[in-house]
Amino acid sequence: MLAMLIALAAAAIVFNILSHGLFLSPRNLWNLAVQTSVVGIISTGMVLVIVSRNIDLSVGSLESFLGISGAFLQLQVLHIGAPNTWWAGILFVVVLGGLCGALQGAITAYLGLPSFVVTLAGLMAWRAVAWLVTRGETVTPLDSTYSLFGDGSIGVAWSWVVGAAIVLIVAALALNRRVSRSRVGFGNRQWWLDLAGIALVAAVVFAFVATMNAYTYPRSVVGRGIPVPVLTLIVIVGIMSCLATMTRFGRYIYGYGGNPEAAQLAGVPTKRVVTIAFAIVGVLTGVGAVVTTARLNAAPLSIGQLLELQVIAACVIGGTSLTGGSGSIFGAIVGATLIQSLLNGLVLLGVDSATQQIVEALVLLAAVWFDIIYQRRGA
């Protein structure tokens, strides 16, 4: 994790120098945060799938299918501008995503097919189904309220409120950890280390909020604040972190990934756990589809292309082991930010898309190689 954070900081400094200050400008960082949100949202669920020794190659095609299905519902079934259109469209996409993910998970868990094969079939099938829905036509326009989930922001005042809430939550968790360890007789580290950690988090959070507020609307001095897609990512990271570290399901998924045979002998409902993990990825892919189509105000068939590779790369770069059993939500977010920073920096430097994909592939190979070396040393 420390190596990834150092690499992220180094990449930011190098690209900022090469782009003559454009990379770290408020405008670019605001756009970079939005670009990272979809990959980050889906990667939080992909971590659990990879931890369980599985893989999901279908998220890109599934995003296309879900986005087009939700847009088709808005235009053909509901009425654009009606009070219930935006929330009904979001609910439909998220629920449908969960069902599609659960289907793939059930086939993997209960029929015993390798997840690689099942989701590879999904990669080929979901986009084809999306084409059948619209015959390849782009579905547009979408509801104006719905579009706020892609390009809206919460303003300066609420951004500071969100930042303060994050710091307070981190402080409360640190205090709860100390109290819990003292209650069972475990030792605590020096109190000033916790305070230093909270101060560091506060500095990063408030610097982020200040940067988001510094990006103004055209011909205005009013700051935009935190983008709605980024706020969605923050909420999902909090929920998924609690799910992975503070619930029985989280313990089950990591225990199963670490040793499937022992988990089965211990009575863990392994098939149900795997199915739920895939369902969670499906739900989060639905959220990603909402953000993507809302930002475009359209649902083209092309959305989600190569998304599965970016999501998997984010997880691996963030420290999730492809052999299962280990990985973190925060690490996946760091990995997603690093990937999007590299791609964003290359765009600012005028590098063509083919070269960008080559760089992305090399970063993925380096991360997997690093993971293999780490596992060998750990053994």
PLY file of the C-alpha trace (Angstrom):
ply
format ascii 1.0
element vertex 379
property float x
property float y
property float z
element edge 378
property int vertex1
property int vertex2
end_header
0.00 0.00 0.00
2.80 2.40 0.88
4.48 1.63 -2.44
1.25 2.40 -4.31
0.78 5.70 -2.48
4.36 6.69 -3.27
3.86 5.70 -6.92
0.65 7.76 -7.06
2.37 10.82 -5.61
5.35 10.41 -7.95
3.07 10.08 -11.00
1.18 13.23 -10.00
4.39 15.23 -9.61
5.89 14.00 -12.89
2.73 14.62 -14.93
2.27 18.03 -13.34
5.79 19.04 -14.37
5.45 17.65 -17.89
2.02 19.27 -18.38
3.23 22.65 -17.04
0.92 22.58 -14.04
-2.22 21.33 -15.76
-2.35 17.94 -14.03
-2.76 19.33 -10.49
-5.08 22.13 -11.52
-8.52 22.13 -9.81
-10.27 21.59 -13.14
-8.25 18.50 -14.03
-8.40 17.03 -10.53
-12.20 17.54 -10.49
-12.52 15.69 -13.80
-10.04 13.03 -12.66
-12.12 12.37 -9.55
-15.23 11.90 -11.69
-13.37 9.62 -14.12
-12.14 7.49 -11.23
-15.57 7.11 -9.64
-17.00 4.37 -11.89
-13.89 2.18 -11.79
-13.64 2.78 -8.04
-17.28 1.91 -7.38
-17.14 -1.41 -9.21
-13.67 -2.32 -7.92
-14.92 -2.25 -4.32
-17.11 -5.22 -5.18
-14.54 -6.89 -7.42
-12.21 -7.07 -4.41
-14.61 -9.47 -2.69
-14.93 -11.64 -5.79
-11.16 -11.90 -6.26
-10.65 -12.52 -2.53
-12.99 -15.51 -2.91
-10.64 -16.91 -5.61
-12.98 -15.97 -8.45
-13.03 -13.34 -11.20
-15.70 -11.36 -13.02
-14.88 -10.50 -16.62
-18.40 -9.39 -17.51
-18.70 -6.01 -15.73
-17.99 -3.94 -18.86
-20.62 -5.68 -20.98
-23.02 -5.81 -18.05
-22.69 -2.05 -17.57
-23.65 -1.55 -21.22
-26.70 -3.82 -20.85
-27.81 -2.20 -17.59
-27.30 1.35 -18.84
-29.24 0.75 -22.02
-32.02 -1.11 -20.19
-32.43 1.73 -17.69
-32.45 4.37 -20.43
-34.95 2.34 -22.47
-37.20 2.14 -19.41
-37.12 5.91 -18.99
-37.97 6.65 -22.61
-40.38 3.85 -23.50
-42.13 2.97 -20.22
-41.86 5.97 -17.94
-42.14 9.62 -18.89
-39.13 11.95 -18.99
-39.62 14.69 -16.42
-42.13 12.78 -14.28
-41.34 12.79 -10.52
-40.83 9.03 -10.36
-38.72 8.60 -13.49
-35.25 9.23 -12.07
-35.54 7.09 -8.95
-37.45 4.31 -10.71
-34.77 4.19 -13.40
-31.98 3.97 -10.81
-33.80 1.31 -8.78
-34.46 -0.76 -11.89
-30.83 -0.68 -13.01
-29.43 -1.53 -9.57
-31.88 -4.39 -8.93
-31.39 -5.81 -12.43
-27.63 -5.64 -11.93
-27.92 -7.56 -8.67
-30.03 -10.25 -10.35
-27.57 -10.62 -13.24
-24.64 -10.85 -10.85
-26.45 -13.35 -8.65
-27.20 -15.49 -11.73
-23.53 -15.67 -12.66
-22.58 -16.32 -9.04
-25.13 -19.12 -8.69
-23.89 -20.81 -11.85
-20.34 -20.60 -10.51
-21.14 -21.73 -6.98
-23.90 -24.30 -7.43
-23.05 -25.78 -10.84
-19.31 -25.76 -10.23
-18.35 -23.95 -13.44
-15.18 -21.84 -13.27
-16.00 -18.17 -12.79
-13.59 -17.32 -15.60
-15.74 -19.27 -18.07
-19.07 -18.09 -16.67
-18.19 -14.41 -16.73
-16.41 -14.73 -20.06
-19.74 -15.93 -21.42
-21.33 -12.93 -19.72
-18.80 -10.64 -21.38
-19.94 -11.95 -24.76
-23.66 -12.13 -23.96
-24.66 -9.00 -22.04
-23.58 -6.48 -24.69
-25.25 -8.62 -27.35
-28.50 -8.54 -25.36
-28.13 -4.76 -25.10
-27.84 -4.59 -28.88
-31.03 -6.62 -29.25
-32.86 -4.16 -26.98
-32.03 -1.11 -29.12
-30.64 -2.58 -32.37
-27.44 -0.65 -31.71
-29.08 2.77 -31.44
-28.03 5.22 -28.73
-30.83 5.84 -26.24
-31.13 9.55 -25.45
-32.09 11.95 -23.85
-32.48 10.95 -20.21
-34.33 12.54 -17.31
-32.75 15.81 -16.14
-32.80 14.85 -12.45
-31.27 11.49 -13.31
-28.46 13.30 -15.15
-27.38 15.01 -11.93
-25.96 11.68 -10.76
-23.38 11.96 -13.51
-22.48 15.64 -13.78
-23.99 17.27 -10.69
-22.16 18.52 -7.60
-23.18 19.35 -4.04
-21.78 22.86 -3.69
-19.17 24.45 -1.45
-21.00 24.41 1.90
-22.16 20.81 1.72
-18.70 19.73 0.56
-17.19 21.08 3.80
-19.93 19.31 5.76
-19.11 16.01 4.04
-15.40 16.51 4.66
-15.97 17.22 8.37
-18.25 14.17 8.64
-15.57 11.92 7.15
-12.97 13.16 9.64
-15.38 12.69 12.56
-16.19 9.15 11.44
-12.49 8.27 11.17
-11.89 9.70 14.66
-14.85 7.77 16.07
-13.61 4.53 14.55
-10.13 5.09 15.99
-11.61 5.74 19.44
-13.88 2.69 19.19
-10.89 0.55 18.26
-8.95 1.69 21.31
-11.93 1.11 23.61
-12.61 -2.34 22.14
-9.00 -3.44 22.53
-8.87 -2.18 26.11
-12.11 -3.97 26.96
-10.67 -7.38 26.00
-7.27 -6.72 27.54
-5.31 -6.04 24.34
-2.69 -3.34 24.26
-3.06 -0.11 22.31
-0.42 1.79 20.41
0.65 5.20 21.64
-2.26 7.66 21.62
-0.28 10.25 19.69
0.02 7.82 16.77
-3.76 7.70 16.50
-3.94 11.48 16.70
-1.28 11.80 14.02
-3.22 9.42 11.79
-6.44 11.36 12.28
-4.62 14.63 11.58
-3.18 13.19 8.37
-6.61 12.00 7.23
-8.08 15.43 8.06
-5.35 17.19 6.07
-5.94 14.97 3.01
-9.74 15.24 3.22
-9.83 19.02 3.63
-7.24 19.49 0.89
-9.45 17.38 -1.39
-12.55 19.40 -0.49
-10.71 22.68 -1.05
-9.58 21.48 -4.48
-13.11 20.44 -5.48
-14.44 23.81 -4.30
-11.76 25.67 -6.25
-13.17 24.45 -9.58
-15.81 27.00 -10.54
-18.67 27.09 -13.00
-17.99 28.82 -16.36
-17.98 32.63 -16.08
-18.59 32.39 -12.34
-16.67 32.43 -9.07
-18.99 29.90 -7.41
-17.22 26.63 -6.63
-18.79 23.37 -7.74
-17.84 21.30 -4.73
-17.67 17.52 -4.56
-19.14 15.86 -7.68
-22.16 13.62 -7.08
-20.37 10.57 -8.62
-17.49 11.07 -6.16
-19.92 11.45 -3.26
-21.52 8.20 -4.39
-18.08 6.57 -4.41
-17.35 7.84 -0.89
-20.61 6.40 0.45
-20.03 3.06 -1.27
-16.44 2.84 0.01
-17.74 3.36 3.54
-20.45 0.72 3.15
-18.16 -1.83 1.49
-15.40 -1.28 4.06
-17.85 -1.98 6.87
-19.18 -5.02 5.00
-15.66 -6.42 4.48
-14.27 -5.77 7.95
-17.17 -5.61 10.40
-19.68 -8.27 9.31
-19.97 -12.04 9.35
-20.15 -12.05 5.56
-16.81 -10.25 5.39
-15.18 -12.81 7.66
-16.71 -15.60 5.59
-15.46 -14.24 2.27
-11.89 -13.77 3.51
-11.90 -17.10 5.30
-13.16 -18.88 2.21
-10.59 -17.19 0.01
-7.78 -18.07 2.40
-8.71 -21.75 2.70
-11.89 -23.01 0.99
-11.67 -26.51 2.48
-11.31 -25.23 6.03
-14.18 -22.79 5.50
-16.46 -25.60 4.34
-15.50 -27.81 7.27
-16.18 -24.90 9.63
-19.75 -24.68 8.35
-19.43 -21.55 6.22
-22.20 -21.47 3.56
-19.61 -21.10 0.82
-21.96 -21.37 -2.15
-24.24 -18.68 -0.80
-21.28 -16.45 0.06
-19.89 -16.66 -3.47
-23.31 -15.98 -4.98
-23.75 -12.89 -2.79
-20.28 -11.63 -3.73
-21.19 -11.75 -7.44
-24.56 -10.16 -6.71
-22.79 -7.26 -4.97
-20.60 -6.72 -8.02
-23.75 -6.71 -10.15
-25.38 -4.08 -7.93
-22.26 -1.90 -8.05
-22.04 -2.33 -11.81
-25.60 -1.01 -11.92
-24.51 2.02 -9.91
-21.62 2.49 -12.34
-24.05 2.28 -15.26
-26.20 4.99 -13.68
-23.21 7.30 -13.24
-21.93 6.70 -16.77
-25.24 7.15 -18.59
-26.20 10.11 -16.41
-22.91 11.82 -17.21
-23.36 11.25 -20.95
-27.12 11.96 -20.85
-27.30 8.97 -23.17
-26.82 5.21 -23.23
-24.66 4.17 -26.19
-23.78 0.54 -26.79
-20.07 1.35 -26.44
-20.06 2.20 -22.73
-18.06 -0.13 -20.52
-15.54 -1.24 -23.14
-12.40 -2.58 -21.39
-13.95 -1.59 -18.05
-13.44 -5.10 -16.68
-9.69 -4.84 -17.27
-9.47 -1.46 -15.52
-11.44 -2.75 -12.54
-9.38 -5.92 -12.18
-6.17 -3.94 -12.63
-7.28 -1.49 -9.92
-7.83 -4.35 -7.49
-4.50 -6.04 -8.26
-2.53 -2.80 -8.20
-4.19 -2.00 -4.87
-2.88 -5.19 -3.31
-5.67 -7.73 -3.89
-4.07 -11.13 -4.45
-5.24 -13.11 -7.47
-4.73 -16.28 -5.41
-7.46 -15.12 -3.04
-7.67 -14.49 0.66
-6.30 -10.94 0.82
-7.24 -7.51 -0.44
-8.69 -4.23 0.78
-11.34 -1.80 -0.36
-9.11 1.21 0.20
-6.33 -0.46 -1.79
-8.65 -0.89 -4.76
-9.49 2.83 -4.66
-5.78 3.69 -4.62
-5.29 1.35 -7.58
-8.19 2.90 -9.49
-6.83 6.39 -8.82
-3.36 5.38 -9.99
-4.66 3.89 -13.24
-6.88 6.86 -14.03
-4.06 9.26 -13.13
-1.75 7.54 -15.60
-4.37 7.63 -18.36
-5.32 11.22 -17.56
-1.68 12.35 -17.55
-1.01 10.65 -20.87
-4.03 12.42 -22.38
-2.71 15.78 -21.17
0.61 14.98 -22.84
-1.12 14.15 -26.13
-0.32 10.42 -26.09
-2.55 8.35 -28.40
-5.04 5.79 -27.04
-3.05 2.77 -28.28
-0.02 3.83 -26.25
-2.26 4.45 -23.25
-3.50 0.86 -23.39
0.07 -0.41 -23.64
1.04 1.56 -20.54
-2.03 0.25 -18.71
-1.11 -3.33 -19.67
2.48 -2.87 -18.46
1.26 -1.47 -15.13
-1.04 -4.48 -14.70
1.80 -6.91 -15.47
4.07 -5.12 -13.00
1.39 -5.29 -10.29
0.83 -9.03 -10.82
4.57 -9.66 -10.80
4.87 -7.70 -7.56
2.02 -9.78 -6.07
3.76 -13.04 -7.05
7.04 -11.92 -5.47
5.18 -10.85 -2.32
3.38 -14.20 -2.05
6.60 -16.14 -2.49
8.36 -14.16 0.21
5.36 -14.58 2.51
5.49 -18.34 2.01
0 1
1 2
2 3
3 4
4 5
5 6
6 7
7 8
8 9
9 10
10 11
11 12
12 13
13 14
14 15
15 16
16 17
17 18
18 19
19 20
20 21
21 22
22 23
23 24
24 25
25 26
26 27
27 28
28 29
29 30
30 31
31 32
32 33
33 34
34 35
35 36
36 37
37 38
38 39
39 40
40 41
41 42
42 43
43 44
44 45
45 46
46 47
47 48
48 49
49 50
50 51
51 52
52 53
53 54
54 55
55 56
56 57
57 58
58 59
59 60
60 61
61 62
62 63
63 64
64 65
65 66
66 67
67 68
68 69
69 70
70 71
71 72
72 73
73 74
74 75
75 76
76 77
77 78
78 79
79 80
80 81
81 82
82 83
83 84
84 85
85 86
86 87
87 88
88 89
89 90
90 91
91 92
92 93
93 94
94 95
95 96
96 97
97 98
98 99
99 100
100 101
101 102
102 103
103 104
104 105
105 106
106 107
107 108
108 109
109 110
110 111
111 112
112 113
113 114
114 115
115 116
116 117
117 118
118 119
119 120
120 121
121 122
122 123
123 124
124 125
125 126
126 127
127 128
128 129
129 130
130 131
131 132
132 133
133 134
134 135
135 136
136 137
137 138
138 139
139 140
140 141
141 142
142 143
143 144
144 145
145 146
146 147
147 148
148 149
149 150
150 151
151 152
152 153
153 154
154 155
155 156
156 157
157 158
158 159
159 160
160 161
161 162
162 163
163 164
164 165
165 166
166 167
167 168
168 169
169 170
170 171
171 172
172 173
173 174
174 175
175 176
176 177
177 178
178 179
179 180
180 181
181 182
182 183
183 184
184 185
185 186
186 187
187 188
188 189
189 190
190 191
191 192
192 193
193 194
194 195
195 196
196 197
197 198
198 199
199 200
200 201
201 202
202 203
203 204
204 205
205 206
206 207
207 208
208 209
209 210
210 211
211 212
212 213
213 214
214 215
215 216
216 217
217 218
218 219
219 220
220 221
221 222
222 223
223 224
224 225
225 226
226 227
227 228
228 229
229 230
230 231
231 232
232 233
233 234
234 235
235 236
236 237
237 238
238 239
239 240
240 241
241 242
242 243
243 244
244 245
245 246
246 247
247 248
248 249
249 250
250 251
251 252
252 253
253 254
254 255
255 256
256 257
257 258
258 259
259 260
260 261
261 262
262 263
263 264
264 265
265 266
266 267
267 268
268 269
269 270
270 271
271 272
272 273
273 274
274 275
275 276
276 277
277 278
278 279
279 280
280 281
281 282
282 283
283 284
284 285
285 286
286 287
287 288
288 289
289 290
290 291
291 292
292 293
293 294
294 295
295 296
296 297
297 298
298 299
299 300
300 301
301 302
302 303
303 304
304 305
305 306
306 307
307 308
308 309
309 310
310 311
311 312
312 313
313 314
314 315
315 316
316 317
317 318
318 319
319 320
320 321
321 322
322 323
323 324
324 325
325 326
326 327
327 328
328 329
329 330
330 331
331 332
332 333
333 334
334 335
335 336
336 337
337 338
338 339
339 340
340 341
341 342
342 343
343 344
344 345
345 346
346 347
347 348
348 349
349 350
350 351
351 352
352 353
353 354
354 355
355 356
356 357
357 358
358 359
359 360
360 361
361 362
362 363
363 364
364 365
365 366
366 367
367 368
368 369
369 370
370 371
371 372
372 373
373 374
374 375
375 376
376 377
377 378
